Amino acid sequence: MTSTPDFYPFAAKMEAEHLPELAVRTFQFYYEQLHAGYTGLIPESALEPVASLPDAEQLGEELAAVGTAALPHTVVLKLNGGLGTSMGLEKAKSLLVVKEGLTFLDIIARQALHSGVPLLLMNSFNTREDTLHALQAYPALWGDLPLDFLQHKVPKIRQDDYSAVSYPADPQLEWNPPGHGDIYTALITSGMLAKLRQAGIRYAFVSNADNLGAVLDRRILGYFAQNELPFMMETADRTLADRKGGHLAQLPNGQLILRESAQCPEEDSEVFQDIGRHKYFNTNNLWINLDALHELLTAHQNVLPLPMIRNSKTVDPRDPQSTPIYQIETAMGSAVGIFPRAGAIRVPRHRFAPVKTTGDLLAVRSDAYVLTDDWQVMSNPARTLPNPVVVSLDNRFYTLIDEMEARFPMGHLRWWAVNC
């Protein structure tokens, strides 16, 4: 592999960890951008707002039949690399009990078995063992296809001289996950993309494991298949609560594009948060045509030029005095700006119900949400208020899951949440 002198230490470091050549080459692609001074920022002047989108709630029932016909060629792919460390967890976040004694993973597994569609997980080195052990409770999931593949890791970069950071006190902190944009690289290096296509799988529905609203919808699948789209992003209406999150936009030529908050110049922050101008946010529920993905990867020598996200942090995030570093990441949704004819669709808010904090978890555990017979977590029909429950807890007492559960034991929430 041709390499600049600055990159040799990174290549050696990654190869010593047995990371595949494509993962090294992909990291080099972004490292050279960073070294050249590229920030990954997308100014407002380069964008136009998206005025309207097709509405999933307006799709006809005939598309459900199209979706049903496409089910044998579909896989449900869940991102399962997170540990939930922000809530004090040292295991896969998906192993957290969320509803009626069931974990995220239990509910995901039961949804997959109910739909009859294969389940596939993108695990990390930290989540794989515990996750696969838990899934032994569902032998019907273990078919001809593997149940998981692994995401990669990449070195953290010193801000002062762009070298690989060293942290002997905890060498694991010298690495960071490369963001869920790594899914495209990992599908290649694991051989999973080839295995799926060989098995006749053409469509992948991808979402975060902690978003229990992301269930396979036959009408949406039918719309995606019938229109022969290569890539489609599910978006929802932005509210004031979402104003600091990423939004969908378009280039002057009409190509859709995703802009995350870390990609917004400071001088554009006000218009970035204007939910009247930029109306749609990315739910991270994505539909991918695997044949189109194969063609796009081949055209780019398997290195998709996703927009770089440069995050400024310290090597030990718990120690603000430790060495300042850059973490290079990419977002899988940003592929909407690379696929020709990529599409987006507006979906109802209930398809976006992530659990990021103990407050989110408390809301889902309450009677404001119910678990349906087909294993969907839905807003309680008895609830009369239109907006989702938002629970704000005092970080001094409720940041960690153990702290929250000590004050809100399971089964003691049925009296207050349904009409909050």
PAFITOR-413837 format. One record per atom (N, C-alpha, C): x, y, z. Coordinates in pm, whole numbers, padded with zeros to 5 digits, always signed. Example, Ala and Ser with C-alpha at 12.3 -4.5 7.8 and 13.67 -1.06 7.14 Angstrom:
<recs>
+01319-00569+00780+01230-00450+00780+01320-00330+00780+01285-00225+00708+01367-00106+00714+01290+00003+00787
</recs>
This chain:
<recs>
+00084-00119+00000+00000+00000+00000+00088+00125+00000+00065+00213-00096+00138+00339-00100+00098+00424+00020+00197+00486+00086+00165+00560+00207+00256+00680+00220+00202+00788+00275+00285+00904+00305+00367+00873+00430+00486+00935+00444+00569+00908+00562+00495+00933+00692+00408+01036+00697+00335+01066+00819+00245+00951+00862+00202+00870+00767+00102+00768+00797+00163+00634+00838+00290+00613+00814+00350+00483+00843+00325+00436+00986+00342+00521+01089+00318+00473+01226+00174+00427+01247+00079+00494+01182-00060+00453+01196-00083+00317+01131-00028+00299+01011-00045+00171+00943+00014+00058+01026+00132+00081+01082+00196-00022+01164+00114-00052+01289+00059+00053+01350-00021+00036+01471-00147-00046+01442-00212-00016+01329-00335-00086+01293-00307-00230+01251-00199-00250+01178-00164-00386+01135-00126-00473+01255-00064-00412+01357-00029-00487+01478-00154-00536+01551-00265-00467+01530-00393-00508+01589-00474-00597+01494-00410-00638+01385-00471-00729+01286-00595-00669+01219-00594-00538+01206-00702-00474+01131-00679-00496+00982-00784-00521+00906-00767-00554+00764-00715-00437+00682-00655-00471+00569-00592-00369+00483-00691-00262+00440-00816-00299+00412-00914-00200+00369-00946-00102+00482-00950-00149+00606-00974-00059+00719-00859+00041+00732-00736-00006+00710-00619+00083+00715-00627+00185+00602-00661+00139+00485-00668+00228+00368-00779+00332+00384-00890+00292+00443-01000+00386+00466-00960+00492+00567-00892+00449+00674-00846+00546+00774-00745+00642+00712-00658+00592+00627-00560+00678+00561-00629+00785+00476-00738+00748+00410-00814+00842+00328-00856+00964+00412-00903+00938+00534-00949+01049+00619-00832+01118+00690-00729+01040+00725-00613+01102+00789-00549+01205+00697-00537+01173+00570-00475+01267+00477-00561+01392+00459-00693+01377+00466-00780+01495+00464-00754+01582+00587-00747+01518+00703-00723+01591+00827-00588+01661+00823-00486+01591+00778-00350+01645+00773-00342+01763+00677-00427+01761+00574-00429+01870+00476-00510+01990+00523-00567+01980+00642-00642+02093+00697-00792+02088+00673-00841+01978+00618-00985+01967+00594-01056+01948+00728-01160+02026+00749-01231+02023+00878-01358+01940+00875-01409+01914+00755-01536+01844+00745-01657+01933+00763-01635+02064+00778-01746+02156+00798-01823+02179+00668-01954+02190+00679-02041+02214+00563-02115+02345+00587-02077+02453+00519-02140+02584+00545-02282+02589+00490-02363+02674+00550-02501+02691+00505-02507+02737+00361-02408+02814+00317-02408+02866+00181-02401+02756+00076-02358+02637+00116-02346+02525+00021-02474+02444+00012-02574+02477+00095-02693+02394+00108-02820+02466+00069-02923+02387+00045-03059+02437+00031-03150+02351+00118-03256+02407+00174-03347+02326+00254-03428+02229+00168-03474+02122+00229-03563+02027+00162-03706+02069+00192-03781+02103+00089-03915+02159+00108-04016+02054+00151-04012+01937+00091-04110+01833+00124-04055+01697+00086-04115+01593+00144-04074+01456+00118-04197+01367+00106-04185+01253+00040-04294+01154+00045-04323+01117+00190-04449+01091+00221-04493+01067+00359-04530+00921+00376-04463+00852+00467-04492+00710+00489-04635+00687+00535-04693+00784+00604-04830+00767+00653-04932+00776+00540-04889+00820+00423-04979+00832+00308-04959+00718+00207-04872+00624+00237-04847+00514+00144-04968+00422+00139-05003+00376+00020-05118+00289+00003-05092+00146+00047-05200+00075+00078-05188-00063+00123-05132-00155+00015-05146-00114-00112-05092-00198-00218-04940-00214-00206-04876-00114-00143-04731-00125-00125-04695-00229-00019-04788-00258+00072-04762-00364+00170-04746-00499+00099-04824-00520-00007-04811-00644-00084-04677-00651-00155-04632-00537-00207-04499-00532-00269-04392-00562-00165-04408-00505-00046-04313-00530+00062-04312-00675+00105-04431-00736+00113-04439-00877+00150-04363-00964+00051-04377-00932-00078-04305-01008-00181-04154-00990-00169-04110-00877-00113-03967-00848-00100-03906-00905+00028-03989-00953+00122-03937-01001+00250-03832-01111+00237-03848-01208+00146-03744-01312+00135-03609-01259+00089-03606-01137+00042-03482-01077-00008-03434-00963+00084-03478-00967+00211-03453-00856+00303-03385-00906+00429-03298-00822+00486-03235-00849+00614-03255-00728+00704-03274-00752+00834-03278-00646+00934-03140-00639+00998-03077-00524+00989-02939-00506+01038-02940-00403+01151-02895-00444+01268-02894-00356+01385-02750-00320+01423-02729-00192+01450-02600-00145+01501-02595-00174+01650-02502-00259+01691-02500-00307+01830-02361-00295+01891-02290-00188+01858-02154-00174+01906-02138-00097+02035-02248-00037+02085-02238+00053+02199-02245-00018+02333-02166+00033+02429-02165-00023+02564-02257+00052+02660-02304+00167+02623-02386+00243+02716-02309+00293+02835-02182+00330+02812-02098+00376+02923-02151+00504+02987-02224+00586+02911-02278+00709+02969-02378+00681+03079-02434+00559+03082-02526+00520+03188-02461+00425+03288-02328+00412+03279-02256+00329+03374-02256+00181+03342-02284+00145+03216-02288+00005+03177-02151-00042+03130-02117-00166+03159-01993-00225+03112-02022-00345+03022-02141-00347+02965-02180-00453+02873-02257-00390+02759-02294-00471+02662-02370-00419+02548-02496-00349+02597-02519-00230+02548-02637-00154+02587-02765-00230+02556-02762-00310+02451-02882-00384+02410-02919-00494+02510-02834-00522+02609-02864-00622+02710-02931-00561+02832-02964-00435+02824-03033-00366+02932-03183-00399+02928-03240-00432+03043-03383-00459+03050-03459-00330+03024-03553-00335+02929-03620-00213+02886-03771-00218+02904-03832-00337+02889-03979-00344+02895-04023-00485+02932-04108-00493+03036-04169-00620+03076-04067-00731+03095-03953-00696+03155-03849-00794+03183-03765-00834+03064-03789-00772+02949-03715-00804+02827-03610-00698+02797-03497-00741+02743-03392-00649+02702-03421-00597+02561-03345-00494+02522-03352-00449+02382-03333-00569+02288-03232-00651+02319-03198-00762+02231-03311-00866+02226-03374-00893+02340-03489-00983+02341-03597-00934+02246-03629-00806+02255-03736-00750+02172-03697-00753+02025-03572-00718+01995-03523-00722+01856-03532-00864+01801-03490-00962+01880-03494-01102+01836-03637-01146+01809-03728-01108+01897-03868-01149+01880-03933-01078+01762-03895-00954+01739-03944-00885+01619-03899-00958+01493-03772-00999+01492-03718-01068+01374-03788-01201+01351-03809-01277+01458-03877-01406+01444-04021-01387+01399-04086-01282+01446-04225-01256+01407-04233-01220+01259-04135-01144+01210-04137-01100+01070-04089-01208+00974-04010-01303+01025-03954-01406+00939-03834-01360+00858-03782-01242+00889-03669-01185+00816-03541-01210+00895-03430-01246+00830-03305-01269+00903-03260-01144+00979-03198-01169+01094-03142-01063+01178-02990-01066+01168-02930-00949+01155-02785-00936+01147-02743-00820+01236-02638-00839+01314-02589-00736+01406-02450-00691+01365-02424-00560+01371-02287-00512+01363-02241-00488+01506-02160-00581+01556-02108-00573+01691-01972-00504+01693-01929-00469+01813-01793-00424+01836-01719-00533+01912-01588-00517+01926-01510-00612+02005-01564-00620+02148-01622-00510+02196-01670-00504+02334-01806-00570+02353-01886-00581+02248-02023-00630+02263-02045-00770+02209-01953-00820+02129-01981-00944+02055-02007-01064+02144-01919-01092+02239-01929-01215+02318-02059-01220+02398-02089-01114+02472-02211-01111+02553-02336-01120+02467-02333-01052+02352-02451-01050+02265-02480-01188+02207-02379-01254+02153-02400-01385+02093-02440-01488+02199-02387-01473+02319-02428-01562+02429-02576-01544+02459-02622-01419+02464-02763-01392+02493-02854-01446+02383-02808-01442+02260-02891-01488+02148-02901-01640+02139-02825-01711+02222-02841-01856+02227-02980-01895+02276-03048-01802+02341-03185-01826+02386-03284-01829+02270-03237-01793+02150-03324-01788+02032-03263-01873+01920-03266-02007+01935-03200-02094+01836-03257-02078+01695-03383-02036+01683-03442-02020+01550-03375-01909+01470-03302-01819+01538-03233-01711+01467-03106-01760+01398-03053-01872+01443-02924-01920+01394-02947-02002+01267-02942-01934+01154-02965-01999+01026-02837-02015+00946-02851-02011+00816-02736-02029+00728-02643-01908+00729-02699-01790+00752-02617-01668+00754-02561-01644+00894-02442-01588+00905-02391-01548+01037-02484-01445+01101-02483-01442+01235-02568-01347+01307-02503-01211+01322-02371-01204+01302-02306-01075+01325-02180-01060+01242-02130-00938+01240-01997-00906+01188-01944-00792+01274-01814-00766+01264-01749-00672+01356-01716-00539+01290-01743-00431+01364-01694-00301+01322-01546-00290+01358-01478-00191+01302-01336-00174+01326-01310-00073+01438-01184-00045+01461-01143+00064+01549-01031+00138+01479-01012+00264+01515-00907+00345+01451-00831+00422+01559-00705+00460+01530-00626+00532+01629-00673+00677+01649-00661+00724+01771-00680+00865+01800-00555+00942+01757-00575+01068+01718-00469+01149+01657-00440+01270+01744-00314+01289+01779-00276+01408+01857-00308+01534+01778-00359+01635+01846-00392+01760+01778-00268+01843+01748-00161+01827+01826-00046+01917+01810+00043+01878+01692+00062+01749+01667+00154+01710+01560+00097+01600+01468-00031+01567+01486-00100+01469+01400-00037+01329+01407+00028+01298+01516+00083+01164+01533-00018+01078+01610+00009+00948+01612-00077+00857+01688-00053+00879+01837-00159+00899+01911-00143+00928+02053-00100+00802+02128-00019+00821+02230+00022+00712+02317-00033+00738+02457-00089+00634+02519-00147+00651+02653-00123+00522+02732+00001+00503+02782+00037+00378+02849-00051+00344+02969-00111+00445+03032-00195+00419+03149-00316+00332+03113-00363+00345+02990-00476+00264+02941-00470+00261+02789-00394+00168+02733-00375+00166+02586-00505+00157+02506-00612+00103+02566-00738+00096+02493-00791+00235+02458-00753+00335+02538-00798+00472+02512-00724+00535+02395-00627+00466+02337-00559+00516+02217-00644+00495+02092-00759+00427+02108-00842+00391+01993-00982+00448+02010-01049+00468+01898-01190+00507+01902-01267+00434+01793-01395+00411+01815-01477+00356+01706-01489+00459+01595-01490+00416+01469-01487+00513+01359-01625+00565+01318-01723+00551+01408-01858+00594+01372-01929+00486+01292-02062+00498+01284-02136+00391+01215-02119+00396+01064-02051+00499+01012-02016+00497+00870-01922+00383+00836-01861+00323+00938-01773+00208+00919-01849+00085+00871-01981+00089+00875-02060-00027+00835-02027-00072+00693-02001+00024+00605-01977-00011+00465-01842-00082+00449-01741-00034+00522-01611-00101+00520-01621-00239+00583-01690-00247+00698-01699-00374+00770-01779-00478+00693-01878-00436+00617-01952-00532+00533-01860-00597+00430-01761-00522+00383-01666-00576+00286-01563-00666+00356-01497-00613+00460-01387-00687+00522-01434-00817+00587-01558-00820+00635-01612-00940+00697-01660-01043+00596-01671-01000+00470-01729-01086+00367-01880-01091+00373-01940-01012+00463-02084-01021+00484-02164-00971+00364-02118-00866+00298-02192-00816+00183-02200-00925+00075-02091-00992+00050-02091-01100-00050-02182-01214-00007-02180-01251+00122-02264-01361+00170-02412-01327+00157-02448-01203+00189-02588-01163+00178-02635-01168+00034-02555-01115-00057-02595-01112-00197-02601-01254-00255-02509-01339-00213-02512-01478-00259-02636-01552-00209-02687-01509-00093-02807-01571-00036-02935-01511-00093-02922-01420-00189-03039-01360-00251-03096-01242-00175-03021-01193-00076-03066-01076+00001-03030-00950-00078-03131-00869-00106-03109-00748-00185-03129-00621-00103-03216-00627-00002-03251-00507+00073-03209-00522+00219-03149-00417+00275-03113-00415+00416-03183-00298+00484-03252-00328+00593-03310-00223+00678-03219-00208+00798-03154-00093+00810-03050-00070+00910-03099+00032+01012-03074+00004+01140-03112+00099+01245-03030+00072+01370-03040+00162+01467-02970+00148+01594-03042+00048+01684-02966-00032+01757-03026-00131+01846-03108-00067+01957-03076+00057+01995-03149+00120+02105-03273+00196+02058-03305+00187+01930-03426+00252+01877-03534+00146+01855-03618+00126+01956-03719+00021+01946-03834+00060+01854-03835+00184+01809-03936+00225+01711-03902+00181+01570-03779+00137+01549-03732+00101+01414-03767-00043+01384-03891-00067+01345-03935-00201+01308-03956-00207+01157-03944-00327+01102-03961-00343+00959-04106-00314+00921-04126-00219+00831-04259-00179+00784-04273-00223+00639-04372-00306+00610-04385-00363+00476-04421-00258+00372-04496-00156+00411-04530-00052+00314-04406+00029+00276-04322+00060+00375-04200+00135+00346-04106+00050+00261-04093-00078+00296-04012-00169+00214-04067-00175+00072-04199-00183+00059-04260-00187-00073-04232-00062-00154-04239+00054-00088-04209+00181-00155-04064+00181-00203-03973+00137-00116-03830+00135-00150-03804+00042-00268-03865-00077-00264-03842-00176-00370-03906-00133-00501-04030-00085-00494-04102-00050-00616-04035+00065-00690-03979+00160-00616-03914+00275-00679-03768+00248-00714-03721+00127-00683-03584+00085-00718-03481+00188-00672-03498+00237-00549-03403+00333-00494-03278+00260-00446-03161+00321-00460-03039+00256-00411-03021+00273-00261-03080+00379-00207-03058+00417-00067-03173+00507-00026-03226+00487+00096-03334+00574+00143-03320+00596+00293-03335+00721+00332-03326+00761+00472-03466+00791+00526-03498+00733+00641-03620+00771+00710-03592+00898+00790-03675+00999+00770-03661+01124+00843-03789+01153+00918-03779+01234+01020-03896+01279+01096-03891+01430+01110-04005+01487+01144-04013+01632+01161-03927+01676+01279-03845+01777+01258-03765+01832+01367-03855+01913+01460-03831+01899+01589-03896+01982+01689-03788+02062+01761-03828+02147+01853-03728+02224+01928-03632+02131+02002-03681+02016+02044-03595+01922+02115-03488+01861+02024-03512+01868+01892-03418+01808+01796-03328+01911+01729-03340+02037+01766-03278+02143+01685-03126+02134+01681-03064+02070+01779-02918+02061+01779-02867+01935+01712-02959+01850+01667-02920+01728+01598-02906+01751+01449-02851+01653+01379-02828+01666+01236-02957+01679+01157-02947+01736+01039-03065+01756+00955-03036+01717+00811-03144+01692+00738-03136+01666+00595-03138+01798+00519-03061+01805+00412-03060+01923+00324-03034+01872+00183-03016+01965+00090-02982+01925-00046-02883+02023-00107-02807+01973-00202-02715+02058-00277-02793+02129-00388-02735+02231-00448-02805+02302-00556-02848+02212-00671-02777+02100-00691-02815+02008-00800-02924+01910-00760-02975+01923-00637-03083+01837-00591-03039+01714-00514-02908+01686-00510-02858+01571-00436-02881+01593-00287-02943+01495-00221-02964+01505-00077-02831+01496-00004-02827+01556+00115-02705+01555+00196-02745+01561+00343-02666+01498+00426-02687+01500+00570-02581+01588+00634-02625+01681+00721-02528+01763+00794-02547+01740+00944-02443+01689+01009-02443+01669+01153-02398+01797+01222-02428+01808+01351-02393+01929+01425-02243+01954+01424-02162+01846+01428-02016+01862+01427-01964+01911+01293-02051+01914+01191-02012+01960+01058-02061+02101+01029-02121+02165+01127-02176+02299+01106-02078+02404+01157-02039+02500+01073-01954+02610+01121-02025+02688+01231-01948+02740+01324-02007+02810+01438-02096+02926+01395-02055+02995+01288-02132+03112+01244-02267+03073+01183-02286+02945+01154-02413+02899+01096-02500+02827+01198-02461+02831+01326-02532+02750+01425-02678+02792+01441-02706+02921+01426-02844+02967+01443-02934+02913+01333-02889+02921+01208-02972+02872+01098-02974+02719+01097-02867+02655+01147-02866+02510+01162-02981+02465+01252-03008+02543+01356-03112+02507+01452-03250+02560+01414-03262+02620+01297-03390+02673+01251-03475+02558+01197-03569+02510+01279-03648+02393+01239-03754+02429+01135-03775+02557+01112-03863+02598+01004-03795+02589+00869-03664+02614+00868-03587+02606+00743-03546+02462+00714-03480+02400+00810-03437+02261+00795-03533+02174+00876-03632+02117+00809-03748+02058+00876-03733+01912+00914-03635+01844+00855-03629+01698+00872-03497+01654+00935-03506+01559+01028-03384+01504+01085-03374+01355+01053-03253+01307+01056-03223+01168+01024-03253+01079+01144-03344+00983+01129-03373+00889+01237-03267+00780+01249-03179+00773+01152-03079+00665+01139-03144+00530+01110-03267+00534+01060-03329+00416+01000-03305+00427+00850-03228+00335+00796-03186+00344+00656-03224+00218+00580-03254+00237+00452-03282+00126+00361-03174+00127+00252-03109+00013+00233-02997+00006+00139-03020-00109+00041-03009-00079-00087-03009-00182-00190-02867-00237-00199-02848-00361-00162-02714-00417-00150-02644-00432-00285-02720-00452-00392-02658-00456-00524-02603-00317-00561-02682-00213-00531-02636-00077-00558-02516-00042-00471-02516-00089-00345-02401-00065-00258-02276-00132-00314-02289-00253-00360-02175-00323-00420-02120-00245-00539-02208-00195-00624-02164-00118-00742-02093+00010-00699-02148+00078-00598-02087+00203-00553-01951+00179-00489-01941+00075-00407-01813+00042-00346-01709+00007-00452-01749-00071-00549-01657-00109-00657-01606+00013-00731-01695+00109-00755-01656+00231-00827-01556+00314-00747-01554+00298-00613-01464+00376-00528-01354+00289-00466-01323+00176-00528-01220+00085-00476-01247+00049-00329-01374+00038-00295-01424-00004-00164-01404+00100-00054-01362+00222-00088-01350+00330+00011-01453+00436-00023-01568+00431+00042-01671+00531+00016-01625+00666+00070-01632+00772-00010-01587+00904+00037-01694+00974+00120-01728+00914+00234-01825+00977+00324-01764+01104+00382-01844+01206+00409-01790+01327+00471-01727+01296+00606-01611+01352+00630-01540+01330+00755-01601+01413+00867-01611+01352+00985-01650+01424+01106-01528+01428+01197-01481+01548+01228-01364+01565+01314-01410+01607+01452-01392+01519+01549-01431+01549+01686-01307+01581+01769-01309+01693+01837-01200+01733+01925-01230+01687+02068-01140+01606+02122-01159+01553+02257-01024+01543+02326-01023+01482+02444-00897+01444+02509-00885+01293+02505-00762+01243+02511-00741+01099+02495-00817+01022+02603-00822+01073+02724-00906+01017+02829-01024+01111+02847-01141+01075+02800-01254+01168+02807-01292+01207+02949-01246+01130+03047-01276+01164+03187-01173+01259+03247-01065+01284+03173-00958+01371+03222-00937+01486+03124-00994+01603+03153-00981+01716+03060-00838+01767+03046-00747+01724+03133-00608+01766+03125-00523+01669+03042-00582+01559+02998-00505+01464+02917-00487+01519+02775-00407+01451+02696-00365+01500+02565-00484+01529+02473-00491+01650+02415-00597+01679+02317-00578+01595+02190-00686+01536+02145-00679+01449+02026-00795+01479+01932-00781+01428+01810-00893+01425+01716-00942+01281+01704-01072+01266+01701-01134+01140+01663-01196+01159+01525-01154+01077+01431-01212+01081+01297-01327+00981+01290-01442+01030+01251-01560+00944+01241-01634+00974+01112-01723+00884+01075-01817+00908+00966-01954+00858+01008-02057+00910+00944-02195+00871+00972-02250+00790+00856-02314+00678+00886-02362+00594+00775-02470+00665+00694-02548+00752+00758-02652+00824+00686-02598+00921+00584-02472+00963+00600-02416+01059+00505-02397+00999+00367-02413+00867+00355-02409+00804+00222-02524+00853+00134-02623+00918+00194-02732+00975+00115-02678+01077+00015-02562+01135+00044-02501+01233-00045-02411+01172-00151-02395+01040-00149-02305+00973-00243-02381+00887-00343-02487+00823-00298-02565+00740-00390-02642+00828-00488-02621+00811-00618-02709+00878-00715-02853+00829-00694-02947+00919-00701-03089+00889-00685-03125+00845-00543-03041+00876-00446-03078+00845-00308-03206+00919-00272-03288+00857-00189-03414+00917-00150-03428+00931+00000-03535+00996+00041-03569+01009+00182-03720+01006+00193-03769+00967+00309-03912+00958+00332-03943+01007+00473-04052+01080+00486-04095+01127+00618-04171+01014+00687-04134+00986+00811-04202+00881+00888-04258+00940+01016-04358+00875+01076-04412+00925+01203-04309+00916+01314-04328+00999+01413-04229+01012+01520-04208+00881+01597-04309+00795+01600-04294+00673+01681-04190+00578+01623-04143+00603+01500-04036+00520+01445-03898+00566+01493-03897+00670+01575-03771+00719+01634-03791+00729+01784-03747+00625+01856-03763+00623+02001-03636+00570+02066-03524+00642+02049-03397+00593+02102-03389+00611+02254-03308+00527+02315-03283+00538+02459-03136+00575+02476-03112+00703+02503-02975+00753+02518-02940+00784+02663-03042+00807+02746-03019+00847+02885-03108+00765+02977-03082+00774+03107-03169+00707+03203-03310+00766+03199-03322+00894+03165-03455+00953+03150-03533+00889+03037-03465+00866+02923-03530+00797+02811-03575+00657+02852-03488+00588+02925-03520+00452+02969-03639+00452+03063-03642+00548+03154-03752+00557+03249-03884+00579+03176-03882+00662+03073-04004+00687+02996-04054+00560+02928-03962+00484+02865-04003+00364+02793-04052+00256+02889-03992+00249+03007-04035+00150+03106-04172+00184+03166-04212+00308+03156-04337+00351+03217-04457+00304+03136-04579+00331+03187-04699+00291+03115-04734+00388+03003-04647+00484+02974-04668+00569+02857-04643+00490+02729-04575+00375+02742-04548+00288+02628-04597+00147+02659-04641+00079+02555-04687-00059+02570-04613-00147+02470-04604-00276+02503-04544-00374+02414-04656-00451+02346-04662-00444+02214-04772-00504+02139-04748-00653+02115-04850-00720+02062-04839-00864+02037-04733-00898+01933-04703-00802+01844-04598-00827+01744-04465-00765+01786-04451-00739+01917-04325-00699+01978-04281-00558+01940-04376-00472+01914-04344-00332+01892-04367-00254+02022-04278-00162+02052-04296-00071+02165-04362+00054+02111-04488+00076+02153-04569+00184+02098-04621+00273+02210-04657+00395+02173-04722+00485+02267-04852+00423+02316-04879+00434+02443-05001+00378+02503-05124+00441+02438-05216+00360+02383-05336+00417+02321-05419+00502+02417-05403+00478+02548-05478+00555+02646-05421+00695+02666-05303+00718+02609-05239+00849+02625-05303+00950+02531-05339+01066+02584-05412+01166+02505-05325+01278+02453-05203+01292+02504-05116+01401+02461-05041+01362+02335-05018+01457+02242-04962+01421+02112-04812+01395+02111-04737+01465+02195-04591+01456+02188-04537+01343+02274-04419+01290+02240-04360+01183+02321-04330+01231+02463-04329+01136+02555-04291+01167+02693-04143+01205+02696-04112+01314+02762-03973+01355+02782-03948+01359+02932-03853+01279+02978-03820+01272+03120-03683+01335+03141-03677+01439+03220-03550+01505+03254-03518+01473+03399-03405+01410+03422-03364+01371+03556-03242+01450+03600-03230+01473+03727-03117+01546+03784-02991+01461+03770-02895+01512+03694-02773+01436+03668-02693+01404+03794-02717+01478+03900-02645+01450+04024-02687+01317+04085-02808+01273+04054-02862+01155+04120-02905+01042+04026-02917+01072+03895-02979+00974+03807-02899+00943+03680-02775+00987+03671-02700+00964+03548-02679+00815+03521-02648+00739+03625-02615+00598+03610-02739+00511+03630-02741+00398+03560-02857+00310+03565-02883+00260+03706-02778+00228+03783-02796+00180+03920-02862+00286+04007-02823+00411+03987-02882+00520+04064-03030+00536+04031-03063+00529+03903-03202+00544+03863-03288+00429+03915-03238+00306+03904-03318+00191+03945-03335+00185+04096-03240+00241+04171-03255+00245+04316-03371+00335+04357-03396+00438+04277-03502+00534+04309-03633+00503+04238-03625+00431+04126-03744+00392+04051-03739+00241+04026-03773+00160+04127-03771+00015+04107-03866-00025+03995-03833-00134+03927-03917-00185+03819-04060-00206+03870-04158-00169+03788-04297-00194+03821-04363-00086+03904-04292+00024+03934-04349+00130+04017-04374+00257+03937-04397+00243+03807-04411+00363+03724-04549+00376+03661-04641+00291+03697-04766+00285+03624-04861+00398+03660-04830+00474+03759-04926+00572+03809-04908+00711+03753-04799+00738+03685-04773+00880+03657-04749+00914+03511-04707+00822+03428-04650+00862+03299-04750+00869+03184-04861+00797+03193-04944+00782+03075-04993+00915+03019-05016+01013+03104-05062+01143+03054-04966+01255+03090-04837+01223+03086-04734+01326+03106-04689+01379+02971
</recs>
